[in-house]
């Protein structure tokens, strides 16, 4: 095991302990292939799965693997009308499992997300089924201030992916904009597992997503 891998494991397991203290089920795995294996073990074969805007989940192959296995998948990415996209967002949040990532997790176990439409943060806070987070080691932050900065930094690559000319894309850094193109409209901090909801967090010892 390399020095970096060893350090990632130490840091990742420390965050797992912090998450557990806050009521989240949590675990650390070293690689994305291990994370995919755990996703398929945690999600029942007959479960419906909502997958919102998350690059991490798609990059590790979870979307394709769940589809191939026969799980019903709800997602709003891909070609569809605006009404179909809106309906897909509701179905994502109503699924048996809400499979997503996080913009940041603090060393003390707080989960931070920033959203433009609100569907993703809504699905994390309220719904019927399990919320399953898959989070790369690159998204761990020291504290809330650092975590919010880290979350906002993800807006630039996300805006580029969506061909959005946000103020941060033009400036090359966050300018705390309030214009029509802004993608930082709702901030959710999960300080503890929400009452009546089950959460499972997989920390992965690789850089994943933005």
VMD Tcl script that draws the C-alpha trace (Angstrom):
set ca {
  {0.00 0.00 0.00}
  {1.39 3.42 -0.96}
  {1.84 6.30 1.46}
  {-1.08 8.17 -0.15}
  {-3.34 5.10 0.07}
  {-2.44 4.62 3.72}
  {-3.13 8.29 4.47}
  {-6.45 8.16 2.62}
  {-7.50 5.12 4.65}
  {-6.63 6.83 7.95}
  {-8.46 10.04 7.01}
  {-11.41 8.18 5.46}
  {-11.94 5.97 8.50}
  {-11.75 8.99 10.79}
  {-14.58 10.63 8.82}
  {-16.52 7.35 8.95}
  {-16.37 7.54 12.76}
  {-17.57 11.15 12.68}
  {-20.47 10.27 10.38}
  {-21.45 7.35 12.61}
  {-21.59 9.65 15.64}
  {-24.10 11.77 13.70}
  {-26.40 8.83 12.96}
  {-25.23 7.94 9.45}
  {-24.19 4.41 8.53}
  {-20.78 4.79 6.96}
  {-17.82 2.83 5.65}
  {-14.53 3.34 3.84}
  {-13.40 1.48 0.71}
  {-10.12 1.98 -1.11}
  {-11.27 1.89 -4.74}
  {-14.21 2.74 -6.98}
  {-14.55 -0.92 -7.97}
  {-15.03 -1.80 -4.29}
  {-17.57 1.01 -4.01}
  {-19.52 -0.37 -6.97}
  {-19.52 -3.83 -5.39}
  {-20.90 -2.39 -2.15}
  {-23.59 -0.41 -3.99}
  {-24.83 -3.60 -5.63}
  {-24.81 -5.38 -2.26}
  {-26.67 -2.61 -0.43}
  {-29.36 -1.93 -3.06}
  {-31.87 -4.79 -3.43}
  {-32.33 -6.19 -6.93}
  {-36.04 -5.31 -6.91}
  {-35.56 -1.73 -5.68}
  {-36.26 1.37 -7.73}
  {-33.31 3.77 -7.75}
  {-33.36 7.54 -8.20}
  {-30.10 8.99 -9.53}
  {-30.01 12.82 -9.61}
  {-27.24 14.97 -11.04}
  {-24.14 13.08 -9.94}
  {-21.00 12.52 -12.00}
  {-19.46 10.22 -9.36}
  {-22.21 7.60 -9.49}
  {-22.10 7.48 -13.28}
  {-18.29 7.47 -13.52}
  {-17.90 4.40 -11.32}
  {-20.38 2.49 -13.49}
  {-23.21 2.22 -10.97}
  {-25.94 3.45 -13.33}
  {-25.10 0.88 -16.01}
  {-24.57 -1.94 -13.50}
  {-27.94 -1.34 -11.84}
  {-29.70 -1.15 -15.20}
  {-28.09 -4.39 -16.37}
  {-29.17 -6.10 -13.15}
  {-32.78 -5.07 -13.73}
  {-33.31 -2.27 -11.22}
  {-35.80 0.40 -12.25}
  {-33.83 3.64 -12.70}
  {-35.21 7.16 -12.56}
  {-32.95 9.96 -13.82}
  {-33.38 13.37 -15.44}
  {-30.20 13.34 -17.55}
  {-30.43 12.66 -21.26}
  {-32.72 13.87 -24.05}
  {-36.25 14.70 -22.82}
  {-38.71 17.56 -22.76}
  {-38.68 20.05 -19.88}
  {-41.90 18.51 -18.54}
  {-40.43 14.99 -18.73}
  {-37.31 16.23 -16.93}
  {-39.43 17.79 -14.17}
  {-41.40 14.56 -13.75}
  {-38.18 12.52 -13.67}
  {-36.86 14.66 -10.81}
  {-39.96 13.87 -8.74}
  {-39.62 10.16 -9.49}
  {-35.96 10.23 -8.43}
  {-36.97 11.51 -5.01}
  {-39.79 8.96 -4.65}
  {-37.63 5.91 -5.45}
  {-36.78 3.17 -2.95}
  {-33.15 4.30 -2.99}
  {-31.76 7.79 -3.67}
  {-28.24 7.18 -4.99}
  {-26.07 10.26 -5.09}
  {-22.79 11.88 -4.09}
  {-21.98 14.93 -1.95}
  {-20.21 18.18 -2.73}
  {-18.31 17.99 0.55}
  {-18.13 16.18 3.89}
  {-16.38 17.78 6.84}
  {-13.89 15.95 9.04}
  {-16.56 16.24 11.74}
  {-19.15 14.38 9.64}
  {-21.37 17.13 8.24}
  {-22.58 16.52 4.66}
  {-22.75 19.62 2.43}
  {-24.49 20.06 -0.91}
  {-25.28 23.00 -3.18}
  {-28.03 22.85 -5.79}
  {-29.48 25.05 -8.49}
  {-32.88 23.43 -8.96}
  {-33.33 22.05 -5.46}
  {-34.39 18.53 -6.40}
  {-31.13 16.94 -5.27}
  {-30.97 18.55 -1.84}
  {-34.69 17.89 -1.38}
  {-34.17 14.19 -2.09}
  {-31.36 14.03 0.44}
  {-33.45 15.55 3.23}
  {-36.95 14.17 2.61}
  {-38.29 10.98 1.09}
  {-39.32 7.39 1.71}
  {-36.25 5.29 1.05}
  {-32.55 4.91 1.73}
  {-30.17 7.73 0.82}
  {-26.90 6.21 -0.38}
  {-23.95 8.58 -0.75}
  {-20.78 7.65 -2.67}
  {-18.08 10.22 -2.01}
  {-14.49 10.48 -3.23}
  {-11.66 11.31 -0.83}
  {-11.18 14.61 -2.69}
  {-14.48 15.89 -1.28}
  {-13.46 15.76 2.37}
  {-13.14 19.21 3.94}
  {-11.74 20.49 7.22}
  {-14.85 22.30 8.49}
  {-18.12 23.89 7.33}
  {-16.46 27.01 5.94}
  {-13.96 24.92 3.99}
  {-16.73 22.54 2.92}
  {-18.96 25.28 1.49}
  {-16.00 26.70 -0.41}
  {-15.26 23.23 -1.71}
  {-18.90 22.74 -2.74}
  {-18.97 26.05 -4.58}
  {-15.76 25.15 -6.42}
  {-17.65 22.24 -8.02}
  {-19.94 24.71 -9.79}
  {-17.40 25.62 -12.49}
  {-16.94 22.10 -13.94}
  {-20.67 21.42 -13.52}
  {-21.54 24.62 -15.39}
  {-19.10 23.73 -18.17}
  {-20.67 20.25 -18.40}
  {-24.10 21.85 -18.83}
  {-22.87 24.59 -21.20}
  {-23.91 27.26 -18.71}
  {-22.11 30.62 -18.82}
  {-22.18 31.32 -15.10}
  {-20.28 34.21 -13.56}
  {-17.79 31.79 -12.00}
  {-17.02 30.22 -15.39}
  {-16.31 33.67 -16.80}
  {-14.21 34.76 -13.81}
  {-12.49 31.45 -13.13}
  {-13.53 31.49 -9.46}
  {-16.62 31.93 -7.28}
  {-17.85 35.54 -7.21}
  {-20.93 34.89 -5.01}
  {-23.17 35.84 -7.91}
  {-26.93 36.37 -7.73}
  {-27.69 36.47 -11.44}
  {-30.08 34.38 -13.54}
  {-27.42 31.79 -14.45}
  {-26.41 31.10 -10.83}
  {-26.30 27.40 -9.92}
  {-25.73 27.96 -6.17}
  {-29.32 28.54 -5.04}
  {-29.90 26.04 -2.24}
  {-27.40 24.86 0.35}
  {-28.13 21.78 2.48}
  {-26.06 20.83 5.51}
  {-26.97 17.44 6.94}
  {-25.77 17.89 10.52}
  {-27.29 14.56 11.52}
  {-29.25 11.76 9.89}
  {-32.78 13.12 9.41}
  {-35.42 11.52 11.66}
  {-37.18 8.59 10.03}
  {-34.68 8.33 7.17}
  {-31.89 5.79 6.66}
  {-28.54 7.00 5.32}
  {-25.47 5.07 4.18}
  {-22.24 6.82 3.20}
  {-19.41 5.15 1.28}
  {-16.14 7.08 1.41}
  {-13.86 6.05 -1.47}
  {-10.09 6.45 -1.32}
  {-9.94 7.89 -4.84}
  {-10.66 11.28 -6.39}
  {-14.17 11.09 -7.83}
  {-16.45 13.66 -9.42}
  {-15.94 17.40 -9.11}
}
mol new
graphics top color blue
foreach p $ca { graphics top sphere $p radius 0.5 }
foreach p [lrange $ca 0 end-1] q [lrange $ca 1 end] { graphics top cylinder $p $q radius 0.2 }
display resetview
